[in-house]
Amino acid sequence: MKTRPIVPAHLQWTDEGVPFSDEFDDVYHPAAGALEQARHVFLAGTGLPERWQGRERFVVLETGFGLGNNFLATWDAWRRSEQRCRQLHFISIEQRPLTRDDLRAVQRDASLADLASRLADAWPPLTPNLHRLSFDDGRVELLLALGDVAAWLPELVAQVDAFYLDGFAPAKNPQMWQARIYKAMARLAAPGATAATWTAARSVRDGLVSAGFDVTRASGRGGKRDITLATYTPAFMPRRATARKHAPTASREALVVGAGLAGCAVAWALAEHGWRSVVLDRESAPAQAASGNLAGLFHGIANPQDGTHARFNRAAAIATQRVVEQAALTRGAIGSVQGLLRLETSGTDAASMRAMLAQQGLPADYVAALDAADASRSSGIPLEHPAWFYPGGGWVRPVELANWFLDRAGANATFRGGVTVHSLHRIDGRWQLLAADGATIAEAETIVLANAGDALRLLGHPSWPIRRLRGQVSMLPATVPLPRIPVTGAGYLLPEVDGMAMFGASSQPNDDDPTVRASDHAHNLAQLARLTRTAIGLASDSIQGRTGWRWSTDDRLPIVGAVPDAAAAAVPGVRLDQARFVPRLPGLFAFTALGSRGITWSALSAQALAATICGAPVPIESSLLDAIDPARFITREARREANRG
Ligand SMILES: Cc1cc2nc3c(=O)[nH]c(=O)nc-3n(C[C@H](O)[C@H](O)[C@H](O)COP(=O)(O)OP(=O)(O)OC[C@H]3O[C@@H](n4cnc5c(N)ncnc54)[C@H](O)[C@@H]3O)c2cc1C
């Protein structure tokens, strides 16, 4: 997916106080009429609240978030509804989102004021991403896709029950109402999906009919003008790619192997969907292996190409910021989200860095470029390089974060320590986890392998390009002033944690030595001196350290998704050109290779995996899901084969 800068809506007000868009030369619906329109056209028009009654989940997809009135009205109706669905997912696509300040300034019906204020509090930085905003303990999820509707629809992974076609009038905003929009809607529609729009324009009705919808006219509010209602009744259902079909099990239970950040995060994300999981680990407590460092950092990336890697890291960093903020509220000193500096040591100056950000349209509440003087001021220590400042970045104690994930999952997650999974075995449609003596530890229809490199052994060593990198961090009593926020570049230095200065880390491939080595400390100290230039006067005689192993893929992205069925993929004629088409082993999922970014990646990856397992809308775009899919290696190999042939 090619991203474009997000330009916030330039909100104007008419003399009567009605919000107005000069770009589309059209008004937004005024507060007085907006709620009624949302209820009459969109909720009643798509059969709500009756259609969500008694259901596990209900998915609404809206084109044009605008002032957010339809979302707020739907959320409000869900809260008042007696037999509401357990989870409400509201996906909305908006090319010109409001700024947080404008969102707060919008006049609302009094009944929506509280929800509107919660929406404004959760409003994301306006980056071209799918932003996940979670309310009411994850039971209401807003997936806000910022960008062009035609680009976003093919990127969504969801089964939609109701479409709200809103946005400015077809005559004023023809871009949004193109014929291909309706085809893309059909690809997302669940059987019997409904659609509603306030326009009765001929082109809209024709577009819906051509995509397989039965269309009727109905009278609008007060019988003033006709609206269009539709139901999806196609002659045949479009086929879905193998990895996008979901057949969630009736039991809604999973076994998770590994209680590091990955395993604990997936238990939390599954719990939000109402799934129970048992998290097994050979250690007696969670997060004792790679996830056991005193602290680590998290942040996004800015890159002129804005390719897959930058997009995934940005989405992941924003998700982690939300999680750490929430965790800090309930668990205390878990870490900090007061920003992070990434030094630019390539010789590029702050003006060129700012020019790049302006070209990409990345907002200052995601990333800003600082010259060395400003970077020094914000960190509180002298720095000689300009820096990327990530206001939503920070540091966290991974052990605390892993335990917070389990706490949040509550009764839906059980930790079982001291259990080593030796092998796995499929029998009668269920997976069994076996101990070294062949005894069955536990069995379930759904298994998540979140046990870092050992997942590869359990899977029979698939030919995934993964490296094992030993790393050592160094710690010293904090005897001198340390930065207020993490400083990173080649190496990193954290603010004081538990009276210690923590910095690192070394990196050696294929090195199994678990001892803490003086040579690695020397490396970390030398790196620290280069990073801060003003050799921080730490007394190196009381230095401490910890070693761990990172498992990294050659494309520097994690492995998250259903495990491919290599035998089925080897059958001639099976489509392998995109990861999503590769056949899968039922109920078996991998969540590994978090490399040196597990803190940044665990929350978003877990949410994407849990949504895939449960059949909920996936909070990352389809192309990113392909990019982290374990089947991507089969696809690449198939491409190489084709090129050779
Ligand atoms: C030195 C160093 C510094 C780092 N700094 C940062 C940083 O600043 N920021 C950042 O984002 N990331 C950082 N990382 C990376 C981050 O720590 C990892 O990506 C992350 O912890 C990986 O989490 P995980 O759950 O995949 O693996 P782990 O935490 O290793 O968890 C795997 C779990 O599986 C269990 N297990 C394995 N096999 C079995 C089995 N057969 N049966 C039962 N249990 C099993 C293990 O006991 C373990 O608890 C750093 C890593 C290192 C080594």
The ligand as an SDF file (V2000), in Angstrom:
LIG
                    3D

 53 58  0  0  0  0  0  0  0  0999 V2000
   20.0840   -7.6300   25.2520 C   0  0  0  0  0  0  0  0  0  0  0  0
   18.7250   -7.3690   24.7010 C   0  0  0  0  0  0  0  0  0  0  0  0
   18.2190   -6.0750   24.6980 C   0  0  0  0  0  0  0  0  0  0  0  0
   16.9580   -5.8210   24.1780 C   0  0  0  0  0  0  0  0  0  0  0  0
   16.4670   -4.5330   24.1740 N   0  0  0  0  0  0  0  0  0  0  0  0
   15.2390   -4.2890   23.6350 C   0  0  0  0  0  0  0  0  0  0  0  0
   14.7010   -2.9830   23.6170 C   0  0  0  0  0  0  0  0  0  0  0  0
   15.2980   -2.0390   24.1320 O   0  0  0  0  0  0  0  0  0  0  0  0
   13.4990   -2.7890   23.0190 N   0  0  0  0  0  0  0  0  0  0  0  0
   12.7950   -3.8140   22.4480 C   0  0  0  0  0  0  0  0  0  0  0  0
   11.7180   -3.5790   21.8900 O   0  0  0  0  0  0  0  0  0  0  0  0
   13.2550   -5.0690   22.4900 N   0  0  0  0  0  0  0  0  0  0  0  0
   14.4570   -5.3230   23.0600 C   0  0  0  0  0  0  0  0  0  0  0  0
   14.9540   -6.5970   23.0660 N   0  0  0  0  0  0  0  0  0  0  0  0
   14.1700   -7.6310   22.4150 C   0  0  0  0  0  0  0  0  0  0  0  0
   13.0430   -8.1700   23.2700 C   0  0  0  0  0  0  0  0  0  0  0  0
   13.4980   -8.3710   24.5620 O   0  0  0  0  0  0  0  0  0  0  0  0
   12.5390   -9.4740   22.6310 C   0  0  0  0  0  0  0  0  0  0  0  0
   12.1570   -9.2310   21.2970 O   0  0  0  0  0  0  0  0  0  0  0  0
   11.3440  -10.0490   23.3670 C   0  0  0  0  0  0  0  0  0  0  0  0
   11.6120  -10.1300   24.7390 O   0  0  0  0  0  0  0  0  0  0  0  0
   10.9910  -11.4160   22.8100 C   0  0  0  0  0  0  0  0  0  0  0  0
    9.8600  -11.8870   23.4880 O   0  0  0  0  0  0  0  0  0  0  0  0
    9.3520  -13.3730   23.2670 P   0  0  0  0  0  0  0  0  0  0  0  0
    8.1670  -13.5480   24.1010 O   0  0  0  0  0  0  0  0  0  0  0  0
    9.2640  -13.6620   21.8120 O   0  0  0  0  0  0  0  0  0  0  0  0
   10.5700  -14.2950   23.7620 O   0  0  0  0  0  0  0  0  0  0  0  0
   11.0160  -14.6680   25.2480 P   0  0  0  0  0  0  0  0  0  0  0  0
   10.9050  -13.5420   26.1730 O   0  0  0  0  0  0  0  0  0  0  0  0
   12.3410  -15.3240   25.1190 O   0  0  0  0  0  0  0  0  0  0  0  0
    9.9240  -15.7270   25.6860 O   0  0  0  0  0  0  0  0  0  0  0  0
    9.8800  -17.0500   25.2210 C   0  0  0  0  0  0  0  0  0  0  0  0
    9.4030  -17.9110   26.3890 C   0  0  0  0  0  0  0  0  0  0  0  0
    9.1930  -19.2370   25.9280 O   0  0  0  0  0  0  0  0  0  0  0  0
    9.5900  -20.1270   26.9520 C   0  0  0  0  0  0  0  0  0  0  0  0
    9.8590  -21.3960   26.3030 N   0  0  0  0  0  0  0  0  0  0  0  0
   10.7130  -21.6370   25.2900 C   0  0  0  0  0  0  0  0  0  0  0  0
   10.6180  -22.9080   24.8970 N   0  0  0  0  0  0  0  0  0  0  0  0
    9.6940  -23.4940   25.6800 C   0  0  0  0  0  0  0  0  0  0  0  0
    9.1690  -24.8150   25.7360 C   0  0  0  0  0  0  0  0  0  0  0  0
    9.5570  -25.7570   24.8820 N   0  0  0  0  0  0  0  0  0  0  0  0
    8.2250  -25.0830   26.6560 N   0  0  0  0  0  0  0  0  0  0  0  0
    7.7980  -24.1120   27.5220 C   0  0  0  0  0  0  0  0  0  0  0  0
    8.2740  -22.8610   27.4960 N   0  0  0  0  0  0  0  0  0  0  0  0
    9.1990  -22.5540   26.5790 C   0  0  0  0  0  0  0  0  0  0  0  0
   10.8100  -19.4490   27.5570 C   0  0  0  0  0  0  0  0  0  0  0  0
   11.0470  -19.9110   28.8600 O   0  0  0  0  0  0  0  0  0  0  0  0
   10.4190  -17.9850   27.5030 C   0  0  0  0  0  0  0  0  0  0  0  0
    9.8210  -17.5530   28.6950 O   0  0  0  0  0  0  0  0  0  0  0  0
   16.1940   -6.8790   23.6260 C   0  0  0  0  0  0  0  0  0  0  0  0
   16.6900   -8.1860   23.6670 C   0  0  0  0  0  0  0  0  0  0  0  0
   17.9380   -8.4420   24.1990 C   0  0  0  0  0  0  0  0  0  0  0  0
   18.4270   -9.8640   24.2330 C   0  0  0  0  0  0  0  0  0  0  0  0
  1  2  1  0
  2  3  1  0
  2 52  2  0
  3  4  2  0
  4  5  1  0
  4 50  1  0
  5  6  2  0
  6  7  1  0
  6 13  1  0
  7  8  2  0
  7  9  1  0
  9 10  1  0
 10 11  2  0
 10 12  1  0
 12 13  2  0
 13 14  1  0
 14 15  1  0
 14 50  1  0
 15 16  1  0
 16 17  1  0
 16 18  1  0
 18 19  1  0
 18 20  1  0
 20 21  1  0
 20 22  1  0
 22 23  1  0
 23 24  1  0
 24 25  2  0
 24 26  1  0
 24 27  1  0
 27 28  1  0
 28 29  2  0
 28 30  1  0
 28 31  1  0
 31 32  1  0
 32 33  1  0
 33 34  1  0
 33 48  1  0
 34 35  1  0
 35 36  1  0
 35 46  1  0
 36 37  1  0
 36 45  1  0
 37 38  2  0
 38 39  1  0
 39 40  1  0
 39 45  2  0
 40 41  1  0
 40 42  2  0
 42 43  1  0
 43 44  2  0
 44 45  1  0
 46 47  1  0
 46 48  1  0
 48 49  1  0
 50 51  2  0
 51 52  1  0
 52 53  1  0
M  END
$$$$
